[in-house]
């Protein structure tokens, strides 16, 4: 039962990270203007590394724990 709670917790954190990605990306888009030196896709890639990459890692760990126990 304890492992199931851990798996659900990891899924929940992963979903929160994905939601946070879209919220922060929306905020970045609203603040972005064309005169900035970096293209917007660089911001998307950076936010993806900050939010989506850890989310995928948590999903993989959760799947491994679910299969193992």
PDB file of N, CA, C and O in Angstrom:
ATOM      1  N   UNK A   1       0.820  -1.196   0.000  1.00  0.00           N
ATOM      2  CA  UNK A   1       0.000   0.000   0.000  1.00  0.00           C
ATOM      3  C   UNK A   1       0.869   1.268   0.000  1.00  0.00           C
ATOM      4  O   UNK A   1       0.539   2.266  -0.639  1.00  0.00           O
ATOM      5  N   UNK A   2       1.984   1.198   0.732  1.00  0.00           N
ATOM      6  CA  UNK A   2       2.871   2.359   0.826  1.00  0.00           C
ATOM      7  C   UNK A   2       3.500   2.684  -0.534  1.00  0.00           C
ATOM      8  O   UNK A   2       3.642   3.856  -0.884  1.00  0.00           O
ATOM      9  N   UNK A   3       3.869   1.680  -1.283  1.00  0.00           N
ATOM     10  CA  UNK A   3       4.472   1.914  -2.604  1.00  0.00           C
ATOM     11  C   UNK A   3       3.460   2.535  -3.564  1.00  0.00           C
ATOM     12  O   UNK A   3       3.822   3.342  -4.420  1.00  0.00           O
ATOM     13  N   UNK A   4       2.213   2.159  -3.419  1.00  0.00           N
ATOM     14  CA  UNK A   4       1.168   2.737  -4.266  1.00  0.00           C
ATOM     15  C   UNK A   4       1.018   4.235  -4.000  1.00  0.00           C
ATOM     16  O   UNK A   4       0.831   5.021  -4.928  1.00  0.00           O
ATOM     17  N   UNK A   5       1.101   4.621  -2.731  1.00  0.00           N
ATOM     18  CA  UNK A   5       1.016   6.037  -2.384  1.00  0.00           C
ATOM     19  C   UNK A   5       2.203   6.806  -2.952  1.00  0.00           C
ATOM     20  O   UNK A   5       2.056   7.937  -3.416  1.00  0.00           O
ATOM     21  N   UNK A   6       3.362   6.194  -2.911  1.00  0.00           N
ATOM     22  CA  UNK A   6       4.549   6.849  -3.467  1.00  0.00           C
ATOM     23  C   UNK A   6       4.395   7.031  -4.971  1.00  0.00           C
ATOM     24  O   UNK A   6       4.735   8.087  -5.505  1.00  0.00           O
ATOM     25  N   UNK A   7       3.890   6.018  -5.653  1.00  0.00           N
ATOM     26  CA  UNK A   7       3.675   6.112  -7.098  1.00  0.00           C
ATOM     27  C   UNK A   7       2.665   7.200  -7.433  1.00  0.00           C
ATOM     28  O   UNK A   7       2.881   7.977  -8.362  1.00  0.00           O
ATOM     29  N   UNK A   8       1.575   7.267  -6.697  1.00  0.00           N
ATOM     30  CA  UNK A   8       0.575   8.310  -6.932  1.00  0.00           C
ATOM     31  C   UNK A   8       1.132   9.703  -6.641  1.00  0.00           C
ATOM     32  O   UNK A   8       0.819  10.664  -7.344  1.00  0.00           O
ATOM     33  N   UNK A   9       1.950   9.803  -5.612  1.00  0.00           N
ATOM     34  CA  UNK A   9       2.578  11.078  -5.289  1.00  0.00           C
ATOM     35  C   UNK A   9       3.507  11.522  -6.419  1.00  0.00           C
ATOM     36  O   UNK A   9       3.517  12.696  -6.790  1.00  0.00           O
ATOM     37  N   UNK A  10       4.285  10.589  -6.964  1.00  0.00           N
ATOM     38  CA  UNK A  10       5.184  10.924  -8.074  1.00  0.00           C
ATOM     39  C   UNK A  10       4.397  11.332  -9.317  1.00  0.00           C
ATOM     40  O   UNK A  10       4.791  12.265 -10.017  1.00  0.00           O
ATOM     41  N   UNK A  11       3.293  10.645  -9.598  1.00  0.00           N
ATOM     42  CA  UNK A  11       2.426  11.039 -10.712  1.00  0.00           C
ATOM     43  C   UNK A  11       1.877  12.458 -10.495  1.00  0.00           C
ATOM     44  O   UNK A  11       1.851  13.269 -11.421  1.00  0.00           O
ATOM     45  N   UNK A  12       1.450  12.736  -9.295  1.00  0.00           N
ATOM     46  CA  UNK A  12       0.885  14.045  -8.972  1.00  0.00           C
ATOM     47  C   UNK A  12       1.921  15.159  -9.157  1.00  0.00           C
ATOM     48  O   UNK A  12       1.617  16.197  -9.745  1.00  0.00           O
ATOM     49  N   UNK A  13       3.122  14.948  -8.664  1.00  0.00           N
ATOM     50  CA  UNK A  13       4.188  15.939  -8.819  1.00  0.00           C
ATOM     51  C   UNK A  13       4.526  16.119 -10.292  1.00  0.00           C
ATOM     52  O   UNK A  13       4.784  17.236 -10.740  1.00  0.00           O
ATOM     53  N   UNK A  14       4.525  15.034 -11.040  1.00  0.00           N
ATOM     54  CA  UNK A  14       4.803  15.104 -12.471  1.00  0.00           C
ATOM     55  C   UNK A  14       3.756  15.939 -13.202  1.00  0.00           C
ATOM     56  O   UNK A  14       4.094  16.752 -14.062  1.00  0.00           O
ATOM     57  N   UNK A  15       2.508  15.740 -12.867  1.00  0.00           N
ATOM     58  CA  UNK A  15       1.426  16.516 -13.481  1.00  0.00           C
ATOM     59  C   UNK A  15       1.537  17.990 -13.096  1.00  0.00           C
ATOM     60  O   UNK A  15       1.315  18.873 -13.925  1.00  0.00           O
ATOM     61  N   UNK A  16       1.883  18.250 -11.835  1.00  0.00           N
ATOM     62  CA  UNK A  16       2.072  19.643 -11.410  1.00  0.00           C
ATOM     63  C   UNK A  16       3.210  20.314 -12.178  1.00  0.00           C
ATOM     64  O   UNK A  16       3.122  21.496 -12.509  1.00  0.00           O
ATOM     65  N   UNK A  17       4.263  19.574 -12.458  1.00  0.00           N
ATOM     66  CA  UNK A  17       5.369  20.137 -13.229  1.00  0.00           C
ATOM     67  C   UNK A  17       4.944  20.482 -14.654  1.00  0.00           C
ATOM     68  O   UNK A  17       5.342  21.516 -15.191  1.00  0.00           O
ATOM     69  N   UNK A  18       4.138  19.618 -15.264  1.00  0.00           N
ATOM     70  CA  UNK A  18       3.662  19.896 -16.627  1.00  0.00           C
ATOM     71  C   UNK A  18       2.736  21.118 -16.629  1.00  0.00           C
ATOM     72  O   UNK A  18       2.831  21.972 -17.510  1.00  0.00           O
ATOM     73  N   UNK A  19       1.851  21.195 -15.649  1.00  0.00           N
ATOM     74  CA  UNK A  19       0.963  22.358 -15.547  1.00  0.00           C
ATOM     75  C   UNK A  19       1.784  23.626 -15.307  1.00  0.00           C
ATOM     76  O   UNK A  19       1.514  24.669 -15.902  1.00  0.00           O
ATOM     77  N   UNK A  20       2.781  23.528 -14.436  1.00  0.00           N
ATOM     78  CA  UNK A  20       3.658  24.664 -14.178  1.00  0.00           C
ATOM     79  C   UNK A  20       4.413  25.102 -15.416  1.00  0.00           C
ATOM     80  O   UNK A  20       4.641  26.294 -15.621  1.00  0.00           O
ATOM     81  N   UNK A  21       4.801  24.144 -16.243  1.00  0.00           N
ATOM     82  CA  UNK A  21       5.477  24.460 -17.500  1.00  0.00           C
ATOM     83  C   UNK A  21       4.612  25.356 -18.375  1.00  0.00           C
ATOM     84  O   UNK A  21       5.078  26.373 -18.889  1.00  0.00           O
ATOM     85  N   UNK A  22       3.355  24.974 -18.542  1.00  0.00           N
ATOM     86  CA  UNK A  22       2.469  25.758 -19.400  1.00  0.00           C
ATOM     87  C   UNK A  22       2.146  27.125 -18.797  1.00  0.00           C
ATOM     88  O   UNK A  22       2.038  28.115 -19.521  1.00  0.00           O
ATOM     89  N   UNK A  23       1.993  27.180 -17.483  1.00  0.00           N
ATOM     90  CA  UNK A  23       1.711  28.463 -16.841  1.00  0.00           C
ATOM     91  C   UNK A  23       2.903  29.412 -16.980  1.00  0.00           C
ATOM     92  O   UNK A  23       2.738  30.564 -17.381  1.00  0.00           O
ATOM     93  N   UNK A  24       4.087  28.934 -16.654  1.00  0.00           N
ATOM     94  CA  UNK A  24       5.288  29.769 -16.739  1.00  0.00           C
ATOM     95  C   UNK A  24       5.575  30.148 -18.186  1.00  0.00           C
ATOM     96  O   UNK A  24       6.007  31.268 -18.458  1.00  0.00           O
ATOM     97  N   UNK A  25       5.340  29.227 -19.118  1.00  0.00           N
ATOM     98  CA  UNK A  25       5.558  29.538 -20.527  1.00  0.00           C
ATOM     99  C   UNK A  25       4.586  30.615 -21.002  1.00  0.00           C
ATOM    100  O   UNK A  25       4.962  31.485 -21.788  1.00  0.00           O
ATOM    101  N   UNK A  26       3.355  30.565 -20.537  1.00  0.00           N
ATOM    102  CA  UNK A  26       2.390  31.613 -20.865  1.00  0.00           C
ATOM    103  C   UNK A  26       2.813  32.968 -20.319  1.00  0.00           C
ATOM    104  O   UNK A  26       2.668  33.991 -20.989  1.00  0.00           O
ATOM    105  N   UNK A  27       3.336  32.969 -19.102  1.00  0.00           N
ATOM    106  CA  UNK A  27       3.825  34.213 -18.516  1.00  0.00           C
ATOM    107  C   UNK A  27       5.023  34.736 -19.307  1.00  0.00           C
ATOM    108  O   UNK A  27       5.124  35.933 -19.576  1.00  0.00           O
ATOM    109  N   UNK A  28       5.928  33.830 -19.678  1.00  0.00           N
ATOM    110  CA  UNK A  28       7.080  34.240 -20.478  1.00  0.00           C
ATOM    111  C   UNK A  28       6.646  34.798 -21.832  1.00  0.00           C
ATOM    112  O   UNK A  28       7.221  35.767 -22.327  1.00  0.00           O
ATOM    113  N   UNK A  29       5.634  34.182 -22.419  1.00  0.00           N
ATOM    114  CA  UNK A  29       5.160  34.646 -23.721  1.00  0.00           C
ATOM    115  C   UNK A  29       4.541  36.039 -23.622  1.00  0.00           C
ATOM    116  O   UNK A  29       4.710  36.872 -24.513  1.00  0.00           O
ATOM    117  N   UNK A  30       3.830  36.275 -22.536  1.00  0.00           N
ATOM    118  CA  UNK A  30       3.213  37.595 -22.375  1.00  0.00           C
ATOM    119  C   UNK A  30       4.261  38.688 -22.133  1.00  0.00           C
ATOM    120  O   UNK A  30       4.038  39.846 -22.483  1.00  0.00           O
ATOM    121  N   UNK A  31       5.391  38.327 -21.541  1.00  0.00           N
ATOM    122  CA  UNK A  31       6.458  39.293 -21.287  1.00  0.00           C
ATOM    123  C   UNK A  31       7.443  39.405 -22.446  1.00  0.00           C
ATOM    124  O   UNK A  31       8.248  40.334 -22.483  1.00  0.00           O
ATOM    125  N   UNK A  32       7.387  38.477 -23.382  1.00  0.00           N
ATOM    126  CA  UNK A  32       8.355  38.446 -24.476  1.00  0.00           C
ATOM    127  C   UNK A  32       8.056  39.533 -25.498  1.00  0.00           C
ATOM    128  O   UNK A  32       6.899  39.784 -25.835  1.00  0.00           O
ATOM    129  N   UNK A  33       9.107  40.169 -25.984  1.00  0.00           N
ATOM    130  CA  UNK A  33       8.954  41.101 -27.099  1.00  0.00           C
ATOM    131  C   UNK A  33      10.032  40.794 -28.138  1.00  0.00           C
ATOM    132  O   UNK A  33      11.032  40.147 -27.826  1.00  0.00           O
ATOM    133  N   UNK A  34       9.831  41.249 -29.347  1.00  0.00           N
ATOM    134  CA  UNK A  34      10.729  40.902 -30.447  1.00  0.00           C
ATOM    135  C   UNK A  34      12.115  41.513 -30.326  1.00  0.00           C
ATOM    136  O   UNK A  34      13.049  41.056 -30.985  1.00  0.00           O
ATOM    137  N   UNK A  35      12.261  42.514 -29.515  1.00  0.00           N
ATOM    138  CA  UNK A  35      13.558  43.165 -29.403  1.00  0.00           C
ATOM    139  C   UNK A  35      14.531  42.413 -28.499  1.00  0.00           C
ATOM    140  O   UNK A  35      15.701  42.785 -28.399  1.00  0.00           O
ATOM    141  N   UNK A  36      14.052  41.351 -27.837  1.00  0.00           N
ATOM    142  CA  UNK A  36      14.954  40.565 -27.007  1.00  0.00           C
ATOM    143  C   UNK A  36      15.930  39.804 -27.890  1.00  0.00           C
ATOM    144  O   UNK A  36      15.614  39.471 -29.033  1.00  0.00           O
ATOM    145  N   UNK A  37      17.096  39.534 -27.368  1.00  0.00           N
ATOM    146  CA  UNK A  37      18.143  38.947 -28.194  1.00  0.00           C
ATOM    147  C   UNK A  37      17.898  37.471 -28.500  1.00  0.00           C
ATOM    148  O   UNK A  37      18.247  37.006 -29.585  1.00  0.00           O
ATOM    149  N   UNK A  38      17.309  36.731 -27.571  1.00  0.00           N
ATOM    150  CA  UNK A  38      17.104  35.294 -27.779  1.00  0.00           C
ATOM    151  C   UNK A  38      15.736  35.031 -28.396  1.00  0.00           C
ATOM    152  O   UNK A  38      14.746  35.647 -28.001  1.00  0.00           O
ATOM    153  N   UNK A  39      15.679  34.118 -29.364  1.00  0.00           N
ATOM    154  CA  UNK A  39      14.370  33.735 -29.910  1.00  0.00           C
ATOM    155  C   UNK A  39      13.529  33.028 -28.848  1.00  0.00           C
ATOM    156  O   UNK A  39      14.059  32.489 -27.877  1.00  0.00           O
ATOM    157  N   UNK A  40      12.225  33.038 -29.046  1.00  0.00           N
ATOM    158  CA  UNK A  40      11.330  32.472 -28.034  1.00  0.00           C
ATOM    159  C   UNK A  40      11.489  30.967 -27.901  1.00  0.00           C
ATOM    160  O   UNK A  40      11.255  30.414 -26.826  1.00  0.00           O
ATOM    161  N   UNK A  41      11.887  30.291 -28.984  1.00  0.00           N
ATOM    162  CA  UNK A  41      12.034  28.840 -28.877  1.00  0.00           C
ATOM    163  C   UNK A  41      13.150  28.456 -27.904  1.00  0.00           C
ATOM    164  O   UNK A  41      13.128  27.356 -27.353  1.00  0.00           O
ATOM    165  N   UNK A  42      14.111  29.327 -27.686  1.00  0.00           N
ATOM    166  CA  UNK A  42      15.145  29.078 -26.684  1.00  0.00           C
ATOM    167  C   UNK A  42      14.513  29.075 -25.289  1.00  0.00           C
ATOM    168  O   UNK A  42      14.876  28.266 -24.435  1.00  0.00           O
ATOM    169  N   UNK A  43      13.578  29.976 -25.071  1.00  0.00           N
ATOM    170  CA  UNK A  43      12.854  30.007 -23.796  1.00  0.00           C
ATOM    171  C   UNK A  43      12.041  28.733 -23.609  1.00  0.00           C
ATOM    172  O   UNK A  43      11.988  28.184 -22.508  1.00  0.00           O
ATOM    173  N   UNK A  44      11.408  28.261 -24.681  1.00  0.00           N
ATOM    174  CA  UNK A  44      10.619  27.026 -24.602  1.00  0.00           C
ATOM    175  C   UNK A  44      11.524  25.843 -24.265  1.00  0.00           C
ATOM    176  O   UNK A  44      11.175  25.009 -23.430  1.00  0.00           O
ATOM    177  N   UNK A  45      12.677  25.772 -24.910  1.00  0.00           N
ATOM    178  CA  UNK A  45      13.617  24.676 -24.636  1.00  0.00           C
ATOM    179  C   UNK A  45      14.119  24.746 -23.195  1.00  0.00           C
ATOM    180  O   UNK A  45      14.207  23.726 -22.511  1.00  0.00           O
ATOM    181  N   UNK A  46      14.443  25.944 -22.744  1.00  0.00           N
ATOM    182  CA  UNK A  46      14.925  26.109 -21.369  1.00  0.00           C
ATOM    183  C   UNK A  46      13.866  25.702 -20.353  1.00  0.00           C
ATOM    184  O   UNK A  46      14.158  24.986 -19.395  1.00  0.00           O
ATOM    185  N   UNK A  47      12.648  26.157 -20.563  1.00  0.00           N
ATOM    186  CA  UNK A  47      11.563  25.772 -19.651  1.00  0.00           C
ATOM    187  C   UNK A  47      11.263  24.283 -19.733  1.00  0.00           C
ATOM    188  O   UNK A  47      10.887  23.671 -18.733  1.00  0.00           O
ATOM    189  N   UNK A  48      11.425  23.702 -20.901  1.00  0.00           N
ATOM    190  CA  UNK A  48      11.239  22.263 -21.038  1.00  0.00           C
ATOM    191  C   UNK A  48      12.249  21.490 -20.218  1.00  0.00           C
ATOM    192  O   UNK A  48      11.912  20.490 -19.583  1.00  0.00           O
ATOM    193  N   UNK A  49      13.500  21.957 -20.231  1.00  0.00           N
ATOM    194  CA  UNK A  49      14.533  21.310 -19.422  1.00  0.00           C
ATOM    195  C   UNK A  49      14.244  21.493 -17.935  1.00  0.00           C
ATOM    196  O   UNK A  49      14.495  20.594 -17.133  1.00  0.00           O
ATOM    197  N   UNK A  50      13.721  22.647 -17.576  1.00  0.00           N
ATOM    198  CA  UNK A  50      13.427  22.912 -16.162  1.00  0.00           C
ATOM    199  C   UNK A  50      12.209  22.151 -15.646  1.00  0.00           C
ATOM    200  O   UNK A  50      12.181  21.753 -14.481  1.00  0.00           O
ATOM    201  N   UNK A  51      11.209  21.944 -16.488  1.00  0.00           N
ATOM    202  CA  UNK A  51       9.950  21.359 -16.015  1.00  0.00           C
ATOM    203  C   UNK A  51       9.658  19.984 -16.609  1.00  0.00           C
ATOM    204  O   UNK A  51       9.341  19.054 -15.867  1.00  0.00           O
ATOM    205  N   UNK A  52       9.755  19.837 -17.911  1.00  0.00           N
ATOM    206  CA  UNK A  52       9.347  18.586 -18.568  1.00  0.00           C
ATOM    207  C   UNK A  52      10.342  17.463 -18.295  1.00  0.00           C
ATOM    208  O   UNK A  52       9.935  16.331 -18.033  1.00  0.00           O
ATOM    209  N   UNK A  53      11.626  17.756 -18.351  1.00  0.00           N
ATOM    210  CA  UNK A  53      12.636  16.726 -18.107  1.00  0.00           C
ATOM    211  C   UNK A  53      12.495  16.098 -16.717  1.00  0.00           C
ATOM    212  O   UNK A  53      12.480  14.871 -16.617  1.00  0.00           O
ATOM    213  N   UNK A  54      12.389  16.896 -15.630  1.00  0.00           N
ATOM    214  CA  UNK A  54      12.156  16.268 -14.321  1.00  0.00           C
ATOM    215  C   UNK A  54      10.830  15.512 -14.248  1.00  0.00           C
ATOM    216  O   UNK A  54      10.726  14.495 -13.562  1.00  0.00           O
ATOM    217  N   UNK A  55       9.822  16.010 -14.955  1.00  0.00           N
ATOM    218  CA  UNK A  55       8.533  15.333 -14.972  1.00  0.00           C
ATOM    219  C   UNK A  55       8.652  13.943 -15.597  1.00  0.00           C
ATOM    220  O   UNK A  55       8.083  12.977 -15.088  1.00  0.00           O
ATOM    221  N   UNK A  56       9.381  13.849 -16.683  1.00  0.00           N
ATOM    222  CA  UNK A  56       9.588  12.557 -17.346  1.00  0.00           C
ATOM    223  C   UNK A  56      10.380  11.615 -16.443  1.00  0.00           C
ATOM    224  O   UNK A  56      10.082  10.422 -16.370  1.00  0.00           O
ATOM    225  N   UNK A  57      11.376  12.146 -15.765  1.00  0.00           N
ATOM    226  CA  UNK A  57      12.154  11.318 -14.834  1.00  0.00           C
ATOM    227  C   UNK A  57      11.269  10.776 -13.718  1.00  0.00           C
ATOM    228  O   UNK A  57      11.370   9.601 -13.364  1.00  0.00           O
ATOM    229  N   UNK A  58      10.407  11.615 -13.163  1.00  0.00           N
ATOM    230  CA  UNK A  58       9.492  11.152 -12.115  1.00  0.00           C
ATOM    231  C   UNK A  58       8.514  10.103 -12.635  1.00  0.00           C
ATOM    232  O   UNK A  58       8.198   9.147 -11.927  1.00  0.00           O
ATOM    233  N   UNK A  59       8.034  10.271 -13.865  1.00  0.00           N
ATOM    234  CA  UNK A  59       7.138   9.270 -14.450  1.00  0.00           C
ATOM    235  C   UNK A  59       7.843   7.930 -14.631  1.00  0.00           C
ATOM    236  O   UNK A  59       7.260   6.878 -14.367  1.00  0.00           O
ATOM    237  N   UNK A  60       9.085   7.967 -15.077  1.00  0.00           N
ATOM    238  CA  UNK A  60       9.853   6.727 -15.261  1.00  0.00           C
ATOM    239  C   UNK A  60      10.083   6.041 -13.920  1.00  0.00           C
ATOM    240  O   UNK A  60       9.922   4.825 -13.808  1.00  0.00           O
ATOM    241  N   UNK A  61      10.457   6.807 -12.912  1.00  0.00           N
ATOM    242  CA  UNK A  61      10.666   6.229 -11.577  1.00  0.00           C
ATOM    243  C   UNK A  61       9.372   5.624 -11.055  1.00  0.00           C
ATOM    244  O   UNK A  61       9.383   4.542 -10.469  1.00  0.00           O
ATOM    245  N   UNK A  62       8.268   6.310 -11.263  1.00  0.00           N
ATOM    246  CA  UNK A  62       6.979   5.804 -10.807  1.00  0.00           C
ATOM    247  C   UNK A  62       6.611   4.502 -11.513  1.00  0.00           C
ATOM    248  O   UNK A  62       6.128   3.563 -10.880  1.00  0.00           O
ATOM    249  N   UNK A  63       6.838   4.447 -12.821  1.00  0.00           N
ATOM    250  CA  UNK A  63       6.541   3.216 -13.575  1.00  0.00           C
ATOM    251  C   UNK A  63       7.406   2.058 -13.078  1.00  0.00           C
ATOM    252  O   UNK A  63       6.925   0.934 -12.938  1.00  0.00           O
ATOM    253  N   UNK A  64       8.686   2.337 -12.813  1.00  0.00           N
ATOM    254  CA  UNK A  64       9.583   1.285 -12.319  1.00  0.00           C
ATOM    255  C   UNK A  64       9.121   0.788 -10.958  1.00  0.00           C
ATOM    256  O   UNK A  64       9.087  -0.417 -10.710  1.00  0.00           O
ATOM    257  N   UNK A  65       8.765   1.723 -10.070  1.00  0.00           N
ATOM    258  CA  UNK A  65       8.290   1.317  -8.744  1.00  0.00           C
ATOM    259  C   UNK A  65       6.986   0.529  -8.849  1.00  0.00           C
ATOM    260  O   UNK A  65       6.777  -0.434  -8.111  1.00  0.00           O
ATOM    261  N   UNK A  66       6.116   0.938  -9.760  1.00  0.00           N
ATOM    262  CA  UNK A  66       4.826   0.255  -9.899  1.00  0.00           C
ATOM    263  C   UNK A  66       5.019  -1.174 -10.387  1.00  0.00           C
ATOM    264  O   UNK A  66       4.353  -2.091  -9.904  1.00  0.00           O
ATOM    265  N   UNK A  67       5.922  -1.369 -11.337  1.00  0.00           N
ATOM    266  CA  UNK A  67       6.176  -2.711 -11.866  1.00  0.00           C
ATOM    267  C   UNK A  67       6.924  -3.578 -10.867  1.00  0.00           C
ATOM    268  O   UNK A  67       6.701  -4.786 -10.790  1.00  0.00           O
ATOM    269  N   UNK A  68       7.820  -2.949 -10.098  1.00  0.00           N
ATOM    270  CA  UNK A  68       8.657  -3.687  -9.182  1.00  0.00           C
ATOM    271  C   UNK A  68       7.878  -4.174  -7.964  1.00  0.00           C
ATOM    272  O   UNK A  68       8.168  -5.244  -7.429  1.00  0.00           O
ATOM    273  N   UNK A  69       6.895  -3.399  -7.526  1.00  0.00           N
ATOM    274  CA  UNK A  69       6.163  -3.773  -6.304  1.00  0.00           C
ATOM    275  C   UNK A  69       4.730  -3.995  -6.644  1.00  0.00           C
ATOM    276  O   UNK A  69       3.930  -4.318  -5.765  1.00  0.00           O
TER     277      UNK A  69
END
